[in-house]
Amino acid sequence: MKPPSVLSRVIQRGLLPLLLSGMLSCTEVEPDTRTIAPAAKKGDTAALAKLSALALKDDSQAQFILGGMYADGDGVSKDDDTGLGLDAQSR
């Protein structure tokens, strides 16, 4: 007979609710770059701030999107140097 799995022991001891509550409380939901970008491109300053914060955390997708925004002047002042710099960082 094979030994009980860790999950079955957790359930037997009534610890599943405690385990799940700990997992849920530790989960931090990061904003999704794909949902923030369209709003940022339309000039939403809160979305632009979130996108910029993600880029500062080395989120390559956010850096790439911001680079394109600066290169095209989408939602921000056109700045080719910043656009190219962000694009290079994203790689």
N, C-alpha and C positions, 0 to 999 in steps of 0.2 A: 504494500500500500504506500502510495507516495505521500510525503508530508504536505500539510495544508499550505496553500500559498499565503503570502503576506496579506493580500487583500482579504482572504477568507478569515484570517486570524483577526484582522482589524474589525471585520463585521461581527465575528463571534464575541468580541470583547466590547461591542457597543461603541467603538471609537470612530466609526465612519462619519457621523455628524461633525465631530471635532476635526477630523481630517479635512473634510470638505469646507468647513467654515474657515480654516486656516488657509486653504488653497485659494478660496475666493477673496479673502481679505488681503492677500499678498499680490493679487493680480492687478497690475496697473495697465490701463488701456492707453496705448499711445495713439495720438491722432493719426489717421490714415492720410498719407501724403496725397493720394489720388482724390480724396474728398475735399481736402483743404485747397489744393492748387486752383481749381476753377474760381473759387471765391476770392482768392488772393489776386488772381489775374484781373478780376473785376474791380479791384481796389478795396476789398474788405481788409481793413487794417488789422483786425484780430486774426484773421486767417494768415495774413502776411507775417505777423509776429510768430504764429505757431510754426509756419513753414521755415522761417528764419531760425527759430530755436532748434528745429530738427536738423537743419543744415549745420548749425554750430555743434551739434552732437555727432557730426560725421555721418549723417544719413545721406548716402550717395544719391538717392532718388530726389531728395529735397534739394540738394546742391545742384543737380542737373536741371531740375525744373526752375529753380531760382536763377540759374545762369542763363537759361533761355529767356526768362522774363526780363532780366536786365539787358540782354542783347537786343530784344525786340521792343523794350519799353512797355511791356504788358503789366499794368498795375503798379509799376515803379518808374522812376526816371530812367531813361535809356542811358546805359553806361557799359560800353563795350569791354572796358578793362575788367570791371567787376564780373560781367557775364562770362568772359573768357576764364577768369580766375576760378570762379565757381565751377565751371564746366571741367576745368583741369583737375580740381579737387575731387570731383565726383568719380574720377577714374581710378 
